[in-house]
Amino acid sequence: MTPEIIDDTRPVTKFCYHCRSHHPIEEMRQISTKTGKRWRCIRSIEATQKGPEARAEFGRRVSEMNTTESKNHARRMNELRQDK
């Protein structure tokens, strides 16, 4: 299932290559890179325009969110395996 499919119950989303998660299209901007055009969330664009400390803090928060999501996914997969 692709997240770009329009559904009446949820907004269309795009994948942000910077923070590696899906966001509603309204929160995204398409930018040009060396390898072509990519989608990036406004929050990550604004974070990179700030000082080094703010960028580092943004990176830590994104890493923390990704770690939490990964652990939750692993826990769910473990629970599913144990239920069989």
PyMOL Python script that loads the backbone (N, CA, C, O; Angstrom):
from pymol import cmd

cmd.read_pdbstr("""\
ATOM      1  N   MET A   1       0.849  -1.174   0.000  1.00  0.00           N
ATOM      2  CA  MET A   1       0.000   0.000   0.000  1.00  0.00           C
ATOM      3  C   MET A   1       0.895   1.237   0.000  1.00  0.00           C
ATOM      4  O   MET A   1       1.811   1.336   0.816  1.00  0.00           O
ATOM      5  N   THR A   2       0.645   2.159  -0.886  1.00  0.00           N
ATOM      6  CA  THR A   2       1.444   3.378  -0.926  1.00  0.00           C
ATOM      7  C   THR A   2       0.732   4.465  -0.149  1.00  0.00           C
ATOM      8  O   THR A   2      -0.497   4.537  -0.182  1.00  0.00           O
ATOM      9  N   PRO A   3       1.464   5.305   0.542  1.00  0.00           N
ATOM     10  CA  PRO A   3       0.829   6.373   1.311  1.00  0.00           C
ATOM     11  C   PRO A   3       0.257   7.477   0.437  1.00  0.00           C
ATOM     12  O   PRO A   3      -0.425   8.368   0.944  1.00  0.00           O
ATOM     13  N   GLU A   4       0.517   7.440  -0.866  1.00  0.00           N
ATOM     14  CA  GLU A   4       0.014   8.483  -1.748  1.00  0.00           C
ATOM     15  C   GLU A   4      -1.426   8.246  -2.183  1.00  0.00           C
ATOM     16  O   GLU A   4      -2.025   9.115  -2.817  1.00  0.00           O
ATOM     17  N   ILE A   5      -1.991   7.094  -1.856  1.00  0.00           N
ATOM     18  CA  ILE A   5      -3.367   6.797  -2.224  1.00  0.00           C
ATOM     19  C   ILE A   5      -4.293   7.716  -1.445  1.00  0.00           C
ATOM     20  O   ILE A   5      -4.187   7.835  -0.224  1.00  0.00           O
ATOM     21  N   ILE A   6      -5.190   8.354  -2.155  1.00  0.00           N
ATOM     22  CA  ILE A   6      -6.114   9.284  -1.500  1.00  0.00           C
ATOM     23  C   ILE A   6      -7.220   8.485  -0.831  1.00  0.00           C
ATOM     24  O   ILE A   6      -7.840   7.618  -1.447  1.00  0.00           O
ATOM     25  N   ASP A   7      -7.451   8.783   0.416  1.00  0.00           N
ATOM     26  CA  ASP A   7      -8.458   8.118   1.223  1.00  0.00           C
ATOM     27  C   ASP A   7      -9.246   9.218   1.921  1.00  0.00           C
ATOM     28  O   ASP A   7      -8.666  10.198   2.387  1.00  0.00           O
ATOM     29  N   ASP A   8     -10.558   9.063   1.996  1.00  0.00           N
ATOM     30  CA  ASP A   8     -11.387  10.102   2.609  1.00  0.00           C
ATOM     31  C   ASP A   8     -11.096  10.286   4.091  1.00  0.00           C
ATOM     32  O   ASP A   8     -11.387  11.347   4.642  1.00  0.00           O
ATOM     33  N   THR A   9     -10.529   9.281   4.748  1.00  0.00           N
ATOM     34  CA  THR A   9     -10.337   9.362   6.192  1.00  0.00           C
ATOM     35  C   THR A   9      -8.977   9.896   6.604  1.00  0.00           C
ATOM     36  O   THR A   9      -8.781  10.233   7.772  1.00  0.00           O
ATOM     37  N   ARG A  10      -8.026   9.983   5.666  1.00  0.00           N
ATOM     38  CA  ARG A  10      -6.701  10.484   6.046  1.00  0.00           C
ATOM     39  C   ARG A  10      -6.109  11.320   4.919  1.00  0.00           C
ATOM     40  O   ARG A  10      -6.431  11.113   3.749  1.00  0.00           O
ATOM     41  N   PRO A  11      -5.245  12.263   5.275  1.00  0.00           N
ATOM     42  CA  PRO A  11      -4.668  13.135   4.241  1.00  0.00           C
ATOM     43  C   PRO A  11      -3.603  12.412   3.426  1.00  0.00           C
ATOM     44  O   PRO A  11      -3.061  11.391   3.850  1.00  0.00           O
ATOM     45  N   VAL A  12      -3.320  12.952   2.267  1.00  0.00           N
ATOM     46  CA  VAL A  12      -2.252  12.416   1.440  1.00  0.00           C
ATOM     47  C   VAL A  12      -0.931  12.748   2.126  1.00  0.00           C
ATOM     48  O   VAL A  12      -0.739  13.867   2.602  1.00  0.00           O
ATOM     49  N   THR A  13      -0.027  11.782   2.176  1.00  0.00           N
ATOM     50  CA  THR A  13       1.258  11.999   2.829  1.00  0.00           C
ATOM     51  C   THR A  13       2.394  11.776   1.848  1.00  0.00           C
ATOM     52  O   THR A  13       2.232  11.142   0.805  1.00  0.00           O
ATOM     53  N   LYS A  14       3.541  12.311   2.212  1.00  0.00           N
ATOM     54  CA  LYS A  14       4.776  12.110   1.459  1.00  0.00           C
ATOM     55  C   LYS A  14       5.857  11.729   2.456  1.00  0.00           C
ATOM     56  O   LYS A  14       5.769  12.055   3.639  1.00  0.00           O
ATOM     57  N   PHE A  15       6.872  11.039   1.967  1.00  0.00           N
ATOM     58  CA  PHE A  15       7.975  10.588   2.806  1.00  0.00           C
ATOM     59  C   PHE A  15       9.071  11.646   2.819  1.00  0.00           C
ATOM     60  O   PHE A  15       9.552  12.056   1.762  1.00  0.00           O
ATOM     61  N   CYS A  16       9.465  12.087   4.002  1.00  0.00           N
ATOM     62  CA  CYS A  16      10.550  13.054   4.145  1.00  0.00           C
ATOM     63  C   CYS A  16      11.865  12.288   4.208  1.00  0.00           C
ATOM     64  O   CYS A  16      12.094  11.501   5.127  1.00  0.00           O
ATOM     65  N   TYR A  17      12.724  12.525   3.226  1.00  0.00           N
ATOM     66  CA  TYR A  17      13.989  11.793   3.187  1.00  0.00           C
ATOM     67  C   TYR A  17      14.931  12.243   4.297  1.00  0.00           C
ATOM     68  O   TYR A  17      15.882  11.528   4.614  1.00  0.00           O
ATOM     69  N   HIS A  18      14.694  13.404   4.893  1.00  0.00           N
ATOM     70  CA  HIS A  18      15.583  13.917   5.932  1.00  0.00           C
ATOM     71  C   HIS A  18      15.287  13.282   7.290  1.00  0.00           C
ATOM     72  O   HIS A  18      16.191  12.761   7.943  1.00  0.00           O
ATOM     73  N   CYS A  19      14.028  13.325   7.713  1.00  0.00           N
ATOM     74  CA  CYS A  19      13.698  12.743   9.022  1.00  0.00           C
ATOM     75  C   CYS A  19      13.116  11.333   8.893  1.00  0.00           C
ATOM     76  O   CYS A  19      12.796  10.702   9.900  1.00  0.00           O
ATOM     77  N   ARG A  20      12.978  10.840   7.665  1.00  0.00           N
ATOM     78  CA  ARG A  20      12.596   9.468   7.364  1.00  0.00           C
ATOM     79  C   ARG A  20      11.247   9.067   7.945  1.00  0.00           C
ATOM     80  O   ARG A  20      11.105   7.987   8.518  1.00  0.00           O
ATOM     81  N   SER A  21      10.256   9.944   7.793  1.00  0.00           N
ATOM     82  CA  SER A  21       8.899   9.605   8.203  1.00  0.00           C
ATOM     83  C   SER A  21       7.915  10.273   7.254  1.00  0.00           C
ATOM     84  O   SER A  21       8.285  11.155   6.479  1.00  0.00           O
ATOM     85  N   HIS A  22       6.661   9.846   7.322  1.00  0.00           N
ATOM     86  CA  HIS A  22       5.626  10.403   6.459  1.00  0.00           C
ATOM     87  C   HIS A  22       4.966  11.599   7.138  1.00  0.00           C
ATOM     88  O   HIS A  22       4.747  11.602   8.350  1.00  0.00           O
ATOM     89  N   HIS A  23       4.655  12.613   6.335  1.00  0.00           N
ATOM     90  CA  HIS A  23       3.981  13.815   6.812  1.00  0.00           C
ATOM     91  C   HIS A  23       2.866  14.163   5.838  1.00  0.00           C
ATOM     92  O   HIS A  23       2.940  13.791   4.667  1.00  0.00           O
ATOM     93  N   PRO A  24       1.825  14.875   6.299  1.00  0.00           N
ATOM     94  CA  PRO A  24       0.810  15.369   5.363  1.00  0.00           C
ATOM     95  C   PRO A  24       1.470  16.265   4.314  1.00  0.00           C
ATOM     96  O   PRO A  24       2.425  16.983   4.611  1.00  0.00           O
ATOM     97  N   ILE A  25       0.963  16.219   3.112  1.00  0.00           N
ATOM     98  CA  ILE A  25       1.556  16.954   1.991  1.00  0.00           C
ATOM     99  C   ILE A  25       1.632  18.457   2.279  1.00  0.00           C
ATOM    100  O   ILE A  25       2.507  19.142   1.751  1.00  0.00           O
ATOM    101  N   GLU A  26       0.727  18.969   3.109  1.00  0.00           N
ATOM    102  CA  GLU A  26       0.731  20.398   3.439  1.00  0.00           C
ATOM    103  C   GLU A  26       1.974  20.789   4.227  1.00  0.00           C
ATOM    104  O   GLU A  26       2.367  21.955   4.226  1.00  0.00           O
ATOM    105  N   GLU A  27       2.592  19.831   4.894  1.00  0.00           N
ATOM    106  CA  GLU A  27       3.787  20.096   5.702  1.00  0.00           C
ATOM    107  C   GLU A  27       5.076  19.817   4.940  1.00  0.00           C
ATOM    108  O   GLU A  27       6.157  19.821   5.528  1.00  0.00           O
ATOM    109  N   MET A  28       4.968  19.577   3.641  1.00  0.00           N
ATOM    110  CA  MET A  28       6.124  19.172   2.845  1.00  0.00           C
ATOM    111  C   MET A  28       6.451  20.186   1.754  1.00  0.00           C
ATOM    112  O   MET A  28       5.590  20.944   1.309  1.00  0.00           O
ATOM    113  N   ARG A  29       7.713  20.180   1.335  1.00  0.00           N
ATOM    114  CA  ARG A  29       8.176  20.982   0.196  1.00  0.00           C
ATOM    115  C   ARG A  29       9.044  20.082  -0.666  1.00  0.00           C
ATOM    116  O   ARG A  29       9.798  19.252  -0.157  1.00  0.00           O
ATOM    117  N   GLN A  30       8.931  20.254  -1.972  1.00  0.00           N
ATOM    118  CA  GLN A  30       9.781  19.481  -2.871  1.00  0.00           C
ATOM    119  C   GLN A  30      11.024  20.305  -3.162  1.00  0.00           C
ATOM    120  O   GLN A  30      10.933  21.455  -3.593  1.00  0.00           O
ATOM    121  N   ILE A  31      12.184  19.711  -2.924  1.00  0.00           N
ATOM    122  CA  ILE A  31      13.435  20.431  -3.147  1.00  0.00           C
ATOM    123  C   ILE A  31      14.292  19.663  -4.147  1.00  0.00           C
ATOM    124  O   ILE A  31      14.154  18.450  -4.305  1.00  0.00           O
ATOM    125  N   SER A  32      15.174  20.391  -4.815  1.00  0.00           N
ATOM    126  CA  SER A  32      16.079  19.769  -5.784  1.00  0.00           C
ATOM    127  C   SER A  32      17.384  19.401  -5.091  1.00  0.00           C
ATOM    128  O   SER A  32      17.951  20.196  -4.342  1.00  0.00           O
ATOM    129  N   THR A  33      17.848  18.194  -5.350  1.00  0.00           N
ATOM    130  CA  THR A  33      19.129  17.731  -4.833  1.00  0.00           C
ATOM    131  C   THR A  33      19.991  17.295  -6.014  1.00  0.00           C
ATOM    132  O   THR A  33      19.555  17.357  -7.163  1.00  0.00           O
ATOM    133  N   LYS A  34      21.209  16.855  -5.728  1.00  0.00           N
ATOM    134  CA  LYS A  34      22.096  16.371  -6.792  1.00  0.00           C
ATOM    135  C   LYS A  34      21.474  15.206  -7.547  1.00  0.00           C
ATOM    136  O   LYS A  34      21.682  15.050  -8.751  1.00  0.00           O
ATOM    137  N   THR A  35      20.714  14.397  -6.834  1.00  0.00           N
ATOM    138  CA  THR A  35      20.154  13.188  -7.437  1.00  0.00           C
ATOM    139  C   THR A  35      18.741  13.370  -7.969  1.00  0.00           C
ATOM    140  O   THR A  35      18.146  12.415  -8.468  1.00  0.00           O
ATOM    141  N   GLY A  36      18.197  14.568  -7.873  1.00  0.00           N
ATOM    142  CA  GLY A  36      16.840  14.822  -8.363  1.00  0.00           C
ATOM    143  C   GLY A  36      15.998  15.526  -7.322  1.00  0.00           C
ATOM    144  O   GLY A  36      16.514  16.052  -6.335  1.00  0.00           O
ATOM    145  N   LYS A  37      14.699  15.530  -7.553  1.00  0.00           N
ATOM    146  CA  LYS A  37      13.786  16.201  -6.624  1.00  0.00           C
ATOM    147  C   LYS A  37      13.363  15.242  -5.526  1.00  0.00           C
ATOM    148  O   LYS A  37      13.105  14.064  -5.770  1.00  0.00           O
ATOM    149  N   ARG A  38      13.297  15.774  -4.306  1.00  0.00           N
ATOM    150  CA  ARG A  38      12.884  14.987  -3.149  1.00  0.00           C
ATOM    151  C   ARG A  38      11.949  15.813  -2.282  1.00  0.00           C
ATOM    152  O   ARG A  38      11.938  17.043  -2.339  1.00  0.00           O
ATOM    153  N   TRP A  39      11.158  15.099  -1.472  1.00  0.00           N
ATOM    154  CA  TRP A  39      10.254  15.750  -0.539  1.00  0.00           C
ATOM    155  C   TRP A  39      10.933  15.878   0.821  1.00  0.00           C
ATOM    156  O   TRP A  39      11.601  14.958   1.294  1.00  0.00           O
ATOM    157  N   ARG A  40      10.742  17.045   1.434  1.00  0.00           N
ATOM    158  CA  ARG A  40      11.317  17.303   2.754  1.00  0.00           C
ATOM    159  C   ARG A  40      10.308  18.100   3.573  1.00  0.00           C
ATOM    160  O   ARG A  40       9.652  18.999   3.046  1.00  0.00           O
ATOM    161  N   CYS A  41      10.183  17.779   4.851  1.00  0.00           N
ATOM    162  CA  CYS A  41       9.206  18.474   5.695  1.00  0.00           C
ATOM    163  C   CYS A  41       9.713  19.870   6.056  1.00  0.00           C
ATOM    164  O   CYS A  41      10.917  20.107   6.155  1.00  0.00           O
ATOM    165  N   ILE A  42       8.781  20.770   6.245  1.00  0.00           N
ATOM    166  CA  ILE A  42       9.103  22.159   6.576  1.00  0.00           C
ATOM    167  C   ILE A  42       9.891  22.219   7.882  1.00  0.00           C
ATOM    168  O   ILE A  42      10.816  23.018   8.025  1.00  0.00           O
ATOM    169  N   ARG A  43       9.514  21.369   8.828  1.00  0.00           N
ATOM    170  CA  ARG A  43      10.188  21.353  10.135  1.00  0.00           C
ATOM    171  C   ARG A  43      11.681  21.068   9.989  1.00  0.00           C
ATOM    172  O   ARG A  43      12.500  21.699  10.657  1.00  0.00           O
ATOM    173  N   SER A  44      12.040  20.118   9.113  1.00  0.00           N
ATOM    174  CA  SER A  44      13.462  19.798   8.940  1.00  0.00           C
ATOM    175  C   SER A  44      14.187  20.897   8.174  1.00  0.00           C
ATOM    176  O   SER A  44      15.364  21.154   8.425  1.00  0.00           O
ATOM    177  N   ILE A  45      13.497  21.544   7.248  1.00  0.00           N
ATOM    178  CA  ILE A  45      14.107  22.655   6.505  1.00  0.00           C
ATOM    179  C   ILE A  45      14.417  23.802   7.459  1.00  0.00           C
ATOM    180  O   ILE A  45      15.508  24.371   7.427  1.00  0.00           O
ATOM    181  N   GLU A  46      13.443  24.136   8.312  1.00  0.00           N
ATOM    182  CA  GLU A  46      13.648  25.226   9.272  1.00  0.00           C
ATOM    183  C   GLU A  46      14.743  24.873  10.282  1.00  0.00           C
ATOM    184  O   GLU A  46      15.508  25.744  10.697  1.00  0.00           O
ATOM    185  N   ALA A  47      14.820  23.610  10.673  1.00  0.00           N
ATOM    186  CA  ALA A  47      15.832  23.198  11.653  1.00  0.00           C
ATOM    187  C   ALA A  47      17.242  23.360  11.099  1.00  0.00           C
ATOM    188  O   ALA A  47      18.160  23.700  11.845  1.00  0.00           O
ATOM    189  N   THR A  48      17.427  23.126   9.813  1.00  0.00           N
ATOM    190  CA  THR A  48      18.771  23.243   9.233  1.00  0.00           C
ATOM    191  C   THR A  48      19.184  24.691   9.022  1.00  0.00           C
ATOM    192  O   THR A  48      20.363  24.970   8.803  1.00  0.00           O
ATOM    193  N   GLN A  49      18.240  25.610   9.084  1.00  0.00           N
ATOM    194  CA  GLN A  49      18.563  27.021   8.899  1.00  0.00           C
ATOM    195  C   GLN A  49      18.956  27.690  10.209  1.00  0.00           C
ATOM    196  O   GLN A  49      19.315  28.867  10.224  1.00  0.00           O
ATOM    197  N   LYS A  50      18.890  26.954  11.296  1.00  0.00           N
ATOM    198  CA  LYS A  50      19.261  27.491  12.604  1.00  0.00           C
ATOM    199  C   LYS A  50      20.710  27.149  12.902  1.00  0.00           C
ATOM    200  O   LYS A  50      21.406  26.579  12.061  1.00  0.00           O
ATOM    201  N   GLY A  51      21.158  27.491  14.081  1.00  0.00           N
ATOM    202  CA  GLY A  51      22.546  27.252  14.472  1.00  0.00           C
ATOM    203  C   GLY A  51      22.858  25.778  14.686  1.00  0.00           C
ATOM    204  O   GLY A  51      21.961  24.935  14.675  1.00  0.00           O
ATOM    205  N   PRO A  52      24.137  25.474  14.881  1.00  0.00           N
ATOM    206  CA  PRO A  52      24.570  24.078  15.061  1.00  0.00           C
ATOM    207  C   PRO A  52      23.904  23.377  16.247  1.00  0.00           C
ATOM    208  O   PRO A  52      23.599  22.187  16.169  1.00  0.00           O
ATOM    209  N   GLU A  53      23.679  24.099  17.333  1.00  0.00           N
ATOM    210  CA  GLU A  53      23.051  23.484  18.506  1.00  0.00           C
ATOM    211  C   GLU A  53      21.617  23.076  18.201  1.00  0.00           C
ATOM    212  O   GLU A  53      21.178  21.993  18.588  1.00  0.00           O
ATOM    213  N   ALA A  54      20.886  23.950  17.504  1.00  0.00           N
ATOM    214  CA  ALA A  54      19.497  23.650  17.156  1.00  0.00           C
ATOM    215  C   ALA A  54      19.428  22.469  16.188  1.00  0.00           C
ATOM    216  O   ALA A  54      18.544  21.621  16.301  1.00  0.00           O
ATOM    217  N   ARG A  55      20.362  22.417  15.240  1.00  0.00           N
ATOM    218  CA  ARG A  55      20.388  21.293  14.292  1.00  0.00           C
ATOM    219  C   ARG A  55      20.691  19.989  15.019  1.00  0.00           C
ATOM    220  O   ARG A  55      20.087  18.953  14.738  1.00  0.00           O
ATOM    221  N   ALA A  56      21.634  20.053  15.957  1.00  0.00           N
ATOM    222  CA  ALA A  56      21.978  18.851  16.721  1.00  0.00           C
ATOM    223  C   ALA A  56      20.791  18.385  17.561  1.00  0.00           C
ATOM    224  O   ALA A  56      20.521  17.187  17.650  1.00  0.00           O
ATOM    225  N   GLU A  57      20.087  19.325  18.171  1.00  0.00           N
ATOM    226  CA  GLU A  57      18.908  18.989  18.975  1.00  0.00           C
ATOM    227  C   GLU A  57      17.826  18.359  18.104  1.00  0.00           C
ATOM    228  O   GLU A  57      17.207  17.373  18.506  1.00  0.00           O
ATOM    229  N   PHE A  58      17.592  18.913  16.925  1.00  0.00           N
ATOM    230  CA  PHE A  58      16.612  18.348  15.997  1.00  0.00           C
ATOM    231  C   PHE A  58      17.011  16.912  15.637  1.00  0.00           C
ATOM    232  O   PHE A  58      16.167  16.016  15.628  1.00  0.00           O
ATOM    233  N   GLY A  59      18.275  16.698  15.347  1.00  0.00           N
ATOM    234  CA  GLY A  59      18.760  15.359  15.015  1.00  0.00           C
ATOM    235  C   GLY A  59      18.563  14.378  16.154  1.00  0.00           C
ATOM    236  O   GLY A  59      18.185  13.228  15.934  1.00  0.00           O
ATOM    237  N   ARG A  60      18.820  14.835  17.376  1.00  0.00           N
ATOM    238  CA  ARG A  60      18.622  13.964  18.540  1.00  0.00           C
ATOM    239  C   ARG A  60      17.152  13.585  18.699  1.00  0.00           C
ATOM    240  O   ARG A  60      16.827  12.432  18.979  1.00  0.00           O
ATOM    241  N   ARG A  61      16.262  14.573  18.515  1.00  0.00           N
ATOM    242  CA  ARG A  61      14.830  14.280  18.642  1.00  0.00           C
ATOM    243  C   ARG A  61      14.364  13.291  17.583  1.00  0.00           C
ATOM    244  O   ARG A  61      13.618  12.360  17.886  1.00  0.00           O
ATOM    245  N   VAL A  62      14.801  13.489  16.340  1.00  0.00           N
ATOM    246  CA  VAL A  62      14.411  12.579  15.259  1.00  0.00           C
ATOM    247  C   VAL A  62      14.961  11.183  15.533  1.00  0.00           C
ATOM    248  O   VAL A  62      14.259  10.190  15.340  1.00  0.00           O
ATOM    249  N   SER A  63      16.210  11.101  15.980  1.00  0.00           N
ATOM    250  CA  SER A  63      16.804   9.798  16.306  1.00  0.00           C
ATOM    251  C   SER A  63      16.039   9.115  17.434  1.00  0.00           C
ATOM    252  O   SER A  63      15.809   7.906  17.396  1.00  0.00           O
ATOM    253  N   GLU A  64      15.653   9.887  18.426  1.00  0.00           N
ATOM    254  CA  GLU A  64      14.894   9.336  19.545  1.00  0.00           C
ATOM    255  C   GLU A  64      13.540   8.804  19.076  1.00  0.00           C
ATOM    256  O   GLU A  64      13.120   7.720  19.482  1.00  0.00           O
ATOM    257  N   MET A  65      12.857   9.572  18.217  1.00  0.00           N
ATOM    258  CA  MET A  65      11.570   9.117  17.679  1.00  0.00           C
ATOM    259  C   MET A  65      11.748   7.837  16.869  1.00  0.00           C
ATOM    260  O   MET A  65      10.956   6.903  17.000  1.00  0.00           O
ATOM    261  N   ASN A  66      12.783   7.789  16.032  1.00  0.00           N
ATOM    262  CA  ASN A  66      13.026   6.601  15.211  1.00  0.00           C
ATOM    263  C   ASN A  66      13.361   5.388  16.070  1.00  0.00           C
ATOM    264  O   ASN A  66      12.908   4.280  15.782  1.00  0.00           O
ATOM    265  N   THR A  67      14.151   5.589  17.124  1.00  0.00           N
ATOM    266  CA  THR A  67      14.504   4.495  18.025  1.00  0.00           C
ATOM    267  C   THR A  67      13.261   3.961  18.725  1.00  0.00           C
ATOM    268  O   THR A  67      13.069   2.748  18.819  1.00  0.00           O
ATOM    269  N   THR A  68      12.421   4.861  19.214  1.00  0.00           N
ATOM    270  CA  THR A  68      11.186   4.459  19.885  1.00  0.00           C
ATOM    271  C   THR A  68      10.286   3.685  18.936  1.00  0.00           C
ATOM    272  O   THR A  68       9.736   2.645  19.298  1.00  0.00           O
ATOM    273  N   GLU A  69      10.138   4.195  17.726  1.00  0.00           N
ATOM    274  CA  GLU A  69       9.303   3.521  16.734  1.00  0.00           C
ATOM    275  C   GLU A  69       9.854   2.132  16.416  1.00  0.00           C
ATOM    276  O   GLU A  69       9.093   1.171  16.308  1.00  0.00           O
ATOM    277  N   SER A  70      11.153   2.028  16.268  1.00  0.00           N
ATOM    278  CA  SER A  70      11.789   0.745  15.967  1.00  0.00           C
ATOM    279  C   SER A  70      11.583  -0.253  17.110  1.00  0.00           C
ATOM    280  O   SER A  70      11.277  -1.421  16.870  1.00  0.00           O
ATOM    281  N   LYS A  71      11.751   0.207  18.346  1.00  0.00           N
ATOM    282  CA  LYS A  71      11.559  -0.673  19.499  1.00  0.00           C
ATOM    283  C   LYS A  71      10.108  -1.133  19.603  1.00  0.00           C
ATOM    284  O   LYS A  71       9.843  -2.298  19.898  1.00  0.00           O
ATOM    285  N   ASN A  72       9.171  -0.218  19.363  1.00  0.00           N
ATOM    286  CA  ASN A  72       7.755  -0.586  19.402  1.00  0.00           C
ATOM    287  C   ASN A  72       7.427  -1.615  18.326  1.00  0.00           C
ATOM    288  O   ASN A  72       6.682  -2.564  18.571  1.00  0.00           O
ATOM    289  N   HIS A  73       7.984  -1.422  17.141  1.00  0.00           N
ATOM    290  CA  HIS A  73       7.754  -2.367  16.048  1.00  0.00           C
ATOM    291  C   HIS A  73       8.323  -3.741  16.410  1.00  0.00           C
ATOM    292  O   HIS A  73       7.663  -4.758  16.199  1.00  0.00           O
ATOM    293  N   ALA A  74       9.530  -3.774  16.949  1.00  0.00           N
ATOM    294  CA  ALA A  74      10.149  -5.039  17.347  1.00  0.00           C
ATOM    295  C   ALA A  74       9.327  -5.729  18.433  1.00  0.00           C
ATOM    296  O   ALA A  74       9.152  -6.947  18.405  1.00  0.00           O
ATOM    297  N   ARG A  75       8.825  -4.950  19.388  1.00  0.00           N
ATOM    298  CA  ARG A  75       8.002  -5.514  20.460  1.00  0.00           C
ATOM    299  C   ARG A  75       6.723  -6.126  19.896  1.00  0.00           C
ATOM    300  O   ARG A  75       6.330  -7.225  20.289  1.00  0.00           O
ATOM    301  N   ARG A  76       6.066  -5.403  18.961  1.00  0.00           N
ATOM    302  CA  ARG A  76       4.838  -5.922  18.347  1.00  0.00           C
ATOM    303  C   ARG A  76       5.116  -7.207  17.567  1.00  0.00           C
ATOM    304  O   ARG A  76       4.344  -8.164  17.638  1.00  0.00           O
ATOM    305  N   MET A  77       6.218  -7.221  16.826  1.00  0.00           N
ATOM    306  CA  MET A  77       6.560  -8.417  16.056  1.00  0.00           C
ATOM    307  C   MET A  77       6.841  -9.590  16.990  1.00  0.00           C
ATOM    308  O   MET A  77       6.463 -10.723  16.691  1.00  0.00           O
ATOM    309  N   ASN A  78       7.495  -9.330  18.108  1.00  0.00           N
ATOM    310  CA  ASN A  78       7.757 -10.365  19.109  1.00  0.00           C
ATOM    311  C   ASN A  78       6.454 -10.917  19.668  1.00  0.00           C
ATOM    312  O   ASN A  78       6.299 -12.129  19.820  1.00  0.00           O
ATOM    313  N   GLU A  79       5.513 -10.019  19.976  1.00  0.00           N
ATOM    314  CA  GLU A  79       4.220 -10.440  20.509  1.00  0.00           C
ATOM    315  C   GLU A  79       3.468 -11.283  19.494  1.00  0.00           C
ATOM    316  O   GLU A  79       2.832 -12.272  19.859  1.00  0.00           O
ATOM    317  N   LEU A  80       3.532 -10.905  18.226  1.00  0.00           N
ATOM    318  CA  LEU A  80       2.856 -11.675  17.183  1.00  0.00           C
ATOM    319  C   LEU A  80       3.460 -13.068  17.050  1.00  0.00           C
ATOM    320  O   LEU A  80       2.736 -14.046  16.867  1.00  0.00           O
ATOM    321  N   ARG A  81       4.768 -13.159  17.141  1.00  0.00           N
ATOM    322  CA  ARG A  81       5.434 -14.462  17.043  1.00  0.00           C
ATOM    323  C   ARG A  81       5.067 -15.364  18.219  1.00  0.00           C
ATOM    324  O   ARG A  81       4.906 -16.573  18.055  1.00  0.00           O
ATOM    325  N   GLN A  82       4.935 -14.771  19.405  1.00  0.00           N
ATOM    326  CA  GLN A  82       4.616 -15.556  20.593  1.00  0.00           C
ATOM    327  C   GLN A  82       3.168 -16.023  20.590  1.00  0.00           C
ATOM    328  O   GLN A  82       2.844 -17.036  21.210  1.00  0.00           O
ATOM    329  N   ASP A  83       2.291 -15.295  19.897  1.00  0.00           N
ATOM    330  CA  ASP A  83       0.876 -15.669  19.839  1.00  0.00           C
ATOM    331  C   ASP A  83       0.636 -16.878  18.943  1.00  0.00           C
ATOM    332  O   ASP A  83      -0.409 -17.520  19.050  1.00  0.00           O
ATOM    333  N   LYS A  84       1.567 -17.198  18.074  1.00  0.00           N
ATOM    334  CA  LYS A  84       1.356 -18.313  17.126  1.00  0.00           C
ATOM    335  C   LYS A  84       1.520 -19.645  17.774  1.00  0.00           C
ATOM    336  O   LYS A  84       1.375 -20.674  17.114  1.00  0.00           O
TER     337      LYS A  84
END
""", "prot")
cmd.dss("prot")
cmd.show_as("cartoon", "prot")
cmd.util.cbc("prot")
cmd.orient("prot")
